[in-house]
Amino acid sequence: MHMTSYVRDVTPIAALHYGSYHPTRLSLISRSAPGPSQVVEVKNLIFRGEAFENPMADKKRLAFSIIQYLHDQLRNGGLSSDAQESLEVAIQCLETAFDVSIEDRSLAIPQTLPDIFSEATYQISPPVNSGLASPSEDDISEAERLKSEGNEQMKLENFESAVSFYTKALDLNPTNAVYFCNRAAAYSKLGNYAGAVRDCEEAITIDPSYSKAYGRMGLALSSLNKHAEAVGFYKRALELDPENETYKSNLKIAEQKMKEMPSPMGAPGGFDLAGLLNNPSFMSMVNEH
């Protein structure tokens, strides 16, 4: 039997079990000359489910990855007892809804959710210095002057003016982590904490060892009541600058605030898992087979 005929013959049967077939995997085999080894390979692909799309299996793998992430949060500690209980209930709900167990390692994928998220956000927002020409000596010198002007405006509490000077400095030298971090401080003084977070992210991207950027990120996140996230940044700041008393003090405050915060049924970081699980549309999708 010719290979393409074999694929055509087995596809309708296998599709009953695996959904629509995955044309790429099969076409790669069917283009070459047929032979017994290829027939065996197609059979293996089909009965392992690798030649076909399997939406339910993908849902199970995704659910497993979410459950794995929630388990990691429990193991890492730093959560209030209410938050821990909420996560445990959320894990039970997800395991029941998707009929998966954290013990089923066959559903595990090579990358964790945080790894996948980091890669995705990196692709969406590449480093700010990517593809930019290096500033000239004159631009660097003028940018430093503008930064100094911004610092003076900060001392005078002219925060909007400080933002303007730091922005002009960044226009000339957009690869300087200090300028972003200084503008983040000015944004925080103006109550623009989201802007401060963005600038701290840029500073950290440029210089991952810049402790002040992590410290200011912690302050901005705390001001947004994201105390759990702030704790992580304060800890990183202390790793880079272990003797900094300000970071130590701010870390203690953030940890205390995190414990004091009410813990509705939901995961940390503002993700309302309880609302999701109580959403009829979501649960209808979950129960589709």
Protein Blocks (a to p, Z undefined) as FASTA:
>chain_A
ZZklmmmmmmmmmmmmnopadfklmmmmmmpccdfklmmmmmmmmmnopmpccfklmmmm
mmmmmmmmmmmmmmngoiafklmmmmmmmmmmmmmmnopafklmmlpcfbdfklmmmmmm
mmmmgcfkgoiacddfklmmmmmmmmmmmmmmmmnopaklmmmmmmmmmmmmmmbfklmm
mmmmmmmmnopamlmmmmmmmmmmmmmmlmklmmmmmmmmmmnopaklmmmmmmmmmmmm
mmlmklmmmmmmmmmmmmmpccddddehhiafklmmmpmklmmmmmpZZ
